[in-house]
Amino acid sequence: MQLTDTDDRPAPALPELDPGVELLETGASSGLEALHSLAIDAVLMRDGPALWVDAGRHAVTSTLRSLAPSDRVLDRIEIARGFTAYQHTALLRTVRYRIDNASPSVVVIPAVDAHYRGDDLQGVTGQEMLLGALADIARLAREADVPVLLTRQRANDFSEPVAALAERSIEYHETAFGPRFVGEDWETQVYPLGDGYVQTTLAFWEHVLAERAAMHGIAETPSTEVVAGGAH
């Protein structure tokens, strides 16, 4: 169904995340605003928190604050950061246990391969640790029956197991006319404004998520201070 806003323009759309492992491919772009937007949209569309396992600094609270249409959305995003391969692995296992007490709307794991590329591992190779991490991700996706959204730091032979694990892939492209998502049977049409297009900026994503929030009766204005999963 094609939704429209009050001006009868086509309403902005984002790909809906289905249960299982989904890979967001961003190419040369960092795709952080797209990743943040998909996470917020999943919270809007479903009950339960977003559980975000960060590989450093991909969860940017200032961006989340700018994009989220409501503080109630931010309260439902729980962020944990791992700065080494061992911390990252431990957090993935913690998420599996956390699922026993919460039914998340989405699990977000950006740059899942990043920490396993280092040369500071002891007694095990990075590839072995990555495969172990992906096995944990496969189990939590199966046990929780929720979308698990991954990105990878680089698309190459090392991270090919990430692509192999994903049940679906979503390509994100930054174009001269605006952001574009492409899936197996789905493609975003950029949101038209007058006789031009909204560019790939925070303003675009704010508009998208405000429209999505209105669909679900969430329209309050965010406050000036944000706590996302305990992180300011």
Contacts in CASP RR format, 6 or more apart in sequence:
PFRMAT RR
TARGET T0000
AUTHOR 0000-0000-0000
METHOD contacts of the structure
MODEL  1
MQLTDTDDRPAPALPELDPGVELLETGASSGLEALHSLAIDAVLMRDGPA
LWVDAGRHAVTSTLRSLAPSDRVLDRIEIARGFTAYQHTALLRTVRYRID
NASPSVVVIPAVDAHYRGDDLQGVTGQEMLLGALADIARLAREADVPVLL
TRQRANDFSEPVAALAERSIEYHETAFGPRFVGEDWETQVYPLGDGYVQT
TLAFWEHVLAERAAMHGIAETPSTEVVAGGAH
2 10 0 8 1.000
2 11 0 8 1.000
3 10 0 8 1.000
3 11 0 8 1.000
3 13 0 8 1.000
3 211 0 8 1.000
3 215 0 8 1.000
4 10 0 8 1.000
4 11 0 8 1.000
5 11 0 8 1.000
5 211 0 8 1.000
9 191 0 8 1.000
9 192 0 8 1.000
9 193 0 8 1.000
9 194 0 8 1.000
10 189 0 8 1.000
10 191 0 8 1.000
10 192 0 8 1.000
11 191 0 8 1.000
11 211 0 8 1.000
12 191 0 8 1.000
12 204 0 8 1.000
12 207 0 8 1.000
12 208 0 8 1.000
12 211 0 8 1.000
12 212 0 8 1.000
13 188 0 8 1.000
13 189 0 8 1.000
13 208 0 8 1.000
14 37 0 8 1.000
14 38 0 8 1.000
14 41 0 8 1.000
14 181 0 8 1.000
14 188 0 8 1.000
14 208 0 8 1.000
14 212 0 8 1.000
15 38 0 8 1.000
15 170 0 8 1.000
15 181 0 8 1.000
15 183 0 8 1.000
15 186 0 8 1.000
15 188 0 8 1.000
16 41 0 8 1.000
16 45 0 8 1.000
17 38 0 8 1.000
17 42 0 8 1.000
17 106 0 8 1.000
17 147 0 8 1.000
17 149 0 8 1.000
18 147 0 8 1.000
18 168 0 8 1.000
19 141 0 8 1.000
19 145 0 8 1.000
19 146 0 8 1.000
19 147 0 8 1.000
20 141 0 8 1.000
20 142 0 8 1.000
20 145 0 8 1.000
20 146 0 8 1.000
20 147 0 8 1.000
20 148 0 8 1.000
20 167 0 8 1.000
20 168 0 8 1.000
21 137 0 8 1.000
21 138 0 8 1.000
21 141 0 8 1.000
21 148 0 8 1.000
21 150 0 8 1.000
21 165 0 8 1.000
21 166 0 8 1.000
21 167 0 8 1.000
21 168 0 8 1.000
22 147 0 8 1.000
22 148 0 8 1.000
22 149 0 8 1.000
22 150 0 8 1.000
22 166 0 8 1.000
22 167 0 8 1.000
22 168 0 8 1.000
22 169 0 8 1.000
22 170 0 8 1.000
23 150 0 8 1.000
23 151 0 8 1.000
23 152 0 8 1.000
23 162 0 8 1.000
23 163 0 8 1.000
23 165 0 8 1.000
23 166 0 8 1.000
23 168 0 8 1.000
23 169 0 8 1.000
23 170 0 8 1.000
24 31 0 8 1.000
24 34 0 8 1.000
24 35 0 8 1.000
24 38 0 8 1.000
24 149 0 8 1.000
24 150 0 8 1.000
24 151 0 8 1.000
24 169 0 8 1.000
24 170 0 8 1.000
24 172 0 8 1.000
25 151 0 8 1.000
25 152 0 8 1.000
25 155 0 8 1.000
25 169 0 8 1.000
25 170 0 8 1.000
25 171 0 8 1.000
25 172 0 8 1.000
26 34 0 8 1.000
26 35 0 8 1.000
26 151 0 8 1.000
26 172 0 8 1.000
27 155 0 8 1.000
27 172 0 8 1.000
29 172 0 8 1.000
29 173 0 8 1.000
29 174 0 8 1.000
31 151 0 8 1.000
31 172 0 8 1.000
31 174 0 8 1.000
32 58 0 8 1.000
32 60 0 8 1.000
32 63 0 8 1.000
33 63 0 8 1.000
33 67 0 8 1.000
33 200 0 8 1.000
33 202 0 8 1.000
33 205 0 8 1.000
34 172 0 8 1.000
34 179 0 8 1.000
34 181 0 8 1.000
34 205 0 8 1.000
35 58 0 8 1.000
35 108 0 8 1.000
35 110 0 8 1.000
35 149 0 8 1.000
35 151 0 8 1.000
36 59 0 8 1.000
36 60 0 8 1.000
36 63 0 8 1.000
36 64 0 8 1.000
36 67 0 8 1.000
36 205 0 8 1.000
37 67 0 8 1.000
37 205 0 8 1.000
37 208 0 8 1.000
37 209 0 8 1.000
38 106 0 8 1.000
38 149 0 8 1.000
39 50 0 8 1.000
39 52 0 8 1.000
39 77 0 8 1.000
39 106 0 8 1.000
39 108 0 8 1.000
39 149 0 8 1.000
40 50 0 8 1.000
40 64 0 8 1.000
40 67 0 8 1.000
40 68 0 8 1.000
40 73 0 8 1.000
40 77 0 8 1.000
40 209 0 8 1.000
41 208 0 8 1.000
41 209 0 8 1.000
41 212 0 8 1.000
42 50 0 8 1.000
42 105 0 8 1.000
42 106 0 8 1.000
42 147 0 8 1.000
42 149 0 8 1.000
43 49 0 8 1.000
43 50 0 8 1.000
43 73 0 8 1.000
43 76 0 8 1.000
43 77 0 8 1.000
43 105 0 8 1.000
43 106 0 8 1.000
44 69 0 8 1.000
44 73 0 8 1.000
44 209 0 8 1.000
44 212 0 8 1.000
44 213 0 8 1.000
44 215 0 8 1.000
44 216 0 8 1.000
44 218 0 8 1.000
45 105 0 8 1.000
45 212 0 8 1.000
45 216 0 8 1.000
46 105 0 8 1.000
46 106 0 8 1.000
46 146 0 8 1.000
47 103 0 8 1.000
47 105 0 8 1.000
48 76 0 8 1.000
48 102 0 8 1.000
48 103 0 8 1.000
48 104 0 8 1.000
48 105 0 8 1.000
49 76 0 8 1.000
49 77 0 8 1.000
49 78 0 8 1.000
49 102 0 8 1.000
49 104 0 8 1.000
49 105 0 8 1.000
50 76 0 8 1.000
50 77 0 8 1.000
50 78 0 8 1.000
50 104 0 8 1.000
50 105 0 8 1.000
50 106 0 8 1.000
50 107 0 8 1.000
50 108 0 8 1.000
51 78 0 8 1.000
51 80 0 8 1.000
51 95 0 8 1.000
51 98 0 8 1.000
51 99 0 8 1.000
51 102 0 8 1.000
51 104 0 8 1.000
51 106 0 8 1.000
51 107 0 8 1.000
51 108 0 8 1.000
52 59 0 8 1.000
52 77 0 8 1.000
52 78 0 8 1.000
52 79 0 8 1.000
52 80 0 8 1.000
52 107 0 8 1.000
52 108 0 8 1.000
52 109 0 8 1.000
53 80 0 8 1.000
53 82 0 8 1.000
53 88 0 8 1.000
53 91 0 8 1.000
53 92 0 8 1.000
53 95 0 8 1.000
53 107 0 8 1.000
53 108 0 8 1.000
53 109 0 8 1.000
54 79 0 8 1.000
54 80 0 8 1.000
54 81 0 8 1.000
54 82 0 8 1.000
54 110 0 8 1.000
55 81 0 8 1.000
55 82 0 8 1.000
55 88 0 8 1.000
55 109 0 8 1.000
55 110 0 8 1.000
55 111 0 8 1.000
55 112 0 8 1.000
55 114 0 8 1.000
55 115 0 8 1.000
55 153 0 8 1.000
56 81 0 8 1.000
56 82 0 8 1.000
56 83 0 8 1.000
56 111 0 8 1.000
56 114 0 8 1.000
57 81 0 8 1.000
58 110 0 8 1.000
58 111 0 8 1.000
58 151 0 8 1.000
59 79 0 8 1.000
59 81 0 8 1.000
59 108 0 8 1.000
59 110 0 8 1.000
59 228 0 8 1.000
59 231 0 8 1.000
61 79 0 8 1.000
61 226 0 8 1.000
61 228 0 8 1.000
61 231 0 8 1.000
61 232 0 8 1.000
62 226 0 8 1.000
63 202 0 8 1.000
64 74 0 8 1.000
64 77 0 8 1.000
64 226 0 8 1.000
64 228 0 8 1.000
65 74 0 8 1.000
65 222 0 8 1.000
65 226 0 8 1.000
65 228 0 8 1.000
66 202 0 8 1.000
66 206 0 8 1.000
67 202 0 8 1.000
67 205 0 8 1.000
67 206 0 8 1.000
67 209 0 8 1.000
68 74 0 8 1.000
68 209 0 8 1.000
68 222 0 8 1.000
68 226 0 8 1.000
69 209 0 8 1.000
69 210 0 8 1.000
69 212 0 8 1.000
69 213 0 8 1.000
69 218 0 8 1.000
69 219 0 8 1.000
69 220 0 8 1.000
69 222 0 8 1.000
70 213 0 8 1.000
70 218 0 8 1.000
70 219 0 8 1.000
70 220 0 8 1.000
70 221 0 8 1.000
70 222 0 8 1.000
71 220 0 8 1.000
71 222 0 8 1.000
71 223 0 8 1.000
71 226 0 8 1.000
72 218 0 8 1.000
72 220 0 8 1.000
73 213 0 8 1.000
73 218 0 8 1.000
74 222 0 8 1.000
74 226 0 8 1.000
74 227 0 8 1.000
74 228 0 8 1.000
75 227 0 8 1.000
75 229 0 8 1.000
76 105 0 8 1.000
77 228 0 8 1.000
77 229 0 8 1.000
78 229 0 8 1.000
78 230 0 8 1.000
79 228 0 8 1.000
79 229 0 8 1.000
79 230 0 8 1.000
79 231 0 8 1.000
80 91 0 8 1.000
80 94 0 8 1.000
80 95 0 8 1.000
81 231 0 8 1.000
82 88 0 8 1.000
82 91 0 8 1.000
82 115 0 8 1.000
83 115 0 8 1.000
84 115 0 8 1.000
84 120 0 8 1.000
85 115 0 8 1.000
85 116 0 8 1.000
85 118 0 8 1.000
85 121 0 8 1.000
85 126 0 8 1.000
85 129 0 8 1.000
87 115 0 8 1.000
88 115 0 8 1.000
88 116 0 8 1.000
88 133 0 8 1.000
89 129 0 8 1.000
89 132 0 8 1.000
89 133 0 8 1.000
89 136 0 8 1.000
92 109 0 8 1.000
92 133 0 8 1.000
92 136 0 8 1.000
92 137 0 8 1.000
92 140 0 8 1.000
93 136 0 8 1.000
95 107 0 8 1.000
95 140 0 8 1.000
96 136 0 8 1.000
96 139 0 8 1.000
96 140 0 8 1.000
96 143 0 8 1.000
98 104 0 8 1.000
99 140 0 8 1.000
99 143 0 8 1.000
99 144 0 8 1.000
103 144 0 8 1.000
103 146 0 8 1.000
104 144 0 8 1.000
104 146 0 8 1.000
105 146 0 8 1.000
105 147 0 8 1.000
106 146 0 8 1.000
106 147 0 8 1.000
106 148 0 8 1.000
106 149 0 8 1.000
107 140 0 8 1.000
107 141 0 8 1.000
107 144 0 8 1.000
107 146 0 8 1.000
107 147 0 8 1.000
107 148 0 8 1.000
107 149 0 8 1.000
108 149 0 8 1.000
109 137 0 8 1.000
109 148 0 8 1.000
109 149 0 8 1.000
109 150 0 8 1.000
109 151 0 8 1.000
110 150 0 8 1.000
110 151 0 8 1.000
111 151 0 8 1.000
111 152 0 8 1.000
111 153 0 8 1.000
112 130 0 8 1.000
112 133 0 8 1.000
112 134 0 8 1.000
112 137 0 8 1.000
112 150 0 8 1.000
112 151 0 8 1.000
112 152 0 8 1.000
112 162 0 8 1.000
113 130 0 8 1.000
113 152 0 8 1.000
113 153 0 8 1.000
113 154 0 8 1.000
113 158 0 8 1.000
113 159 0 8 1.000
113 162 0 8 1.000
114 153 0 8 1.000
116 126 0 8 1.000
116 127 0 8 1.000
116 129 0 8 1.000
116 130 0 8 1.000
116 133 0 8 1.000
117 126 0 8 1.000
117 153 0 8 1.000
117 158 0 8 1.000
118 126 0 8 1.000
121 129 0 8 1.000
127 158 0 8 1.000
130 158 0 8 1.000
130 159 0 8 1.000
130 161 0 8 1.000
130 162 0 8 1.000
131 161 0 8 1.000
134 161 0 8 1.000
134 162 0 8 1.000
134 165 0 8 1.000
137 148 0 8 1.000
137 150 0 8 1.000
137 165 0 8 1.000
138 165 0 8 1.000
140 148 0 8 1.000
141 148 0 8 1.000
150 162 0 8 1.000
150 165 0 8 1.000
150 166 0 8 1.000
152 159 0 8 1.000
152 162 0 8 1.000
152 163 0 8 1.000
153 159 0 8 1.000
155 163 0 8 1.000
163 169 0 8 1.000
168 183 0 8 1.000
168 184 0 8 1.000
169 183 0 8 1.000
169 184 0 8 1.000
170 181 0 8 1.000
170 182 0 8 1.000
170 183 0 8 1.000
171 181 0 8 1.000
171 182 0 8 1.000
171 183 0 8 1.000
172 179 0 8 1.000
172 180 0 8 1.000
172 181 0 8 1.000
173 179 0 8 1.000
173 180 0 8 1.000
173 181 0 8 1.000
173 182 0 8 1.000
174 180 0 8 1.000
174 200 0 8 1.000
175 190 0 8 1.000
175 200 0 8 1.000
177 190 0 8 1.000
177 196 0 8 1.000
177 197 0 8 1.000
178 190 0 8 1.000
178 197 0 8 1.000
178 198 0 8 1.000
178 199 0 8 1.000
178 200 0 8 1.000
178 204 0 8 1.000
179 188 0 8 1.000
179 190 0 8 1.000
179 200 0 8 1.000
179 204 0 8 1.000
180 187 0 8 1.000
180 188 0 8 1.000
180 190 0 8 1.000
181 187 0 8 1.000
181 188 0 8 1.000
182 188 0 8 1.000
190 197 0 8 1.000
190 198 0 8 1.000
191 197 0 8 1.000
191 198 0 8 1.000
191 204 0 8 1.000
191 207 0 8 1.000
191 208 0 8 1.000
198 204 0 8 1.000
198 207 0 8 1.000
210 219 0 8 1.000
213 219 0 8 1.000
225 232 0 8 1.000
226 232 0 8 1.000
END
